[in-house]
Amino acid sequence: MEIIGSQRKPVHIDVVPTLPLYRSAPPLEVRLEDFELYAMDRLRVLKGIADGLSRGKKSEEMKILADHLWKANMRHPDASEVVNKDIISHFVLRLVYCRTEDLRKWFLSMETNLFRYRLLFERAEAQRALMAEFDLPYRAASHAELESVKEGLKQVAQSFGQPLAADAIFYKVPFEEVPELVAGRRVFIHKGYAYVAMNQVVSLVATQFRSHLSKALILTNRKWTSTIREQEKDRLTPIVEALCSSYLGPDYSQPREVAEISIKDIDQIGKSSFPLCMRHLFEKLREDHHLKHGGRMQLGLFLKGVGLKLEDALAFWKAEFSQRVGSERFDKEYAYSIRHNYGREGKRTDYTPYSCQKIITSAPGVGDHHGCPYRHFSEENLRAALGKMGISNRAVEDVMDKVRNRHYQLACTLTFEAVHGTSCDAGINHPNQYFSDSQKVLQSKNQSTV
């Protein structure tokens, strides 16, 4: 796969009859902008699947969710390019996620799940074709073998409310090769073999897909480390290294769908609609009349994004910092950076509020208050902070369970749902999204009581 500049030559590959197996990178020329955009579209699909799984969605719900995510994100204006986009995006993300064990583990899991859900929508003929593609060494059990284990097969089928068809086909497979079927007690096991029904071959194919991809990620990592990273240090490497932590949601550099907020309302709004990370910074600012640089950036850009105008921002920060450092020092040392965040100094860049991903991956030091409370707080401090938000003990335990499993954004989503008494199916991906969604919920409740 070759990455080229802005000019694009027409690319044609043979139509793939079923799902791509991604065994080797295709000989395609890819524009640099497509290299990144395709990867981000696929990443939206994988992250949506990860969120659905962490929220405990059932298999059928996940199948529908994956189909929706794929159709929403993996389209292309040119229908003939859809397969190319699929293949290119996979190999770009393979490069992105090959670099560490944790990244490989996540990508392997999500890509295997995506493959499995897509395979479920394929016809039985296509599923069998993929078995042939993998050259799986399994044979259909003979009639005599099926007769000898008929009662066991019937019991498994009945446990799922299904009759055992007289002409049913079963593959005889070493049980360790279908772990998900064994774990779900969906197969009959006899003498070390699992009898896998024709409608369960998805598990066989998905297991093989996972095995092939796992080995490929190790090989890709070796190539990345030995040659690609250095060769592409001025072009692809920065994109590759940034993609796994990219924010994929809306831009919150300007207020979205909410009115401007004023200084006189900020305390009340902070208690009702700030996410925990911003609420903590706001309280520390009020308490200490000072924040270090990381805290000022995180809170300052958030306030800008929720509608605090530059003049009010200067007045707000000055009122707090002057109590600690005096008005003159504030004007000399701090006012410039506030104007800079609003694009009024320096390069005149309109800076964007920090996303959850950026906040989670920050590294606050001693005396810092920025970062993500769900990741950076001790369990004791996090429980206390959640308690101050009026969250029930049951909800706190649910949040802590997600934190222990490192689902920090889902922990924040559960906090939102507990505080507002409503579901947030999209999940929280940005502090300003939390604020915006909170304001909508509160406005809706106020209107319903009028």
Disulfide bonds with the S-S distance in Angstrom:
none
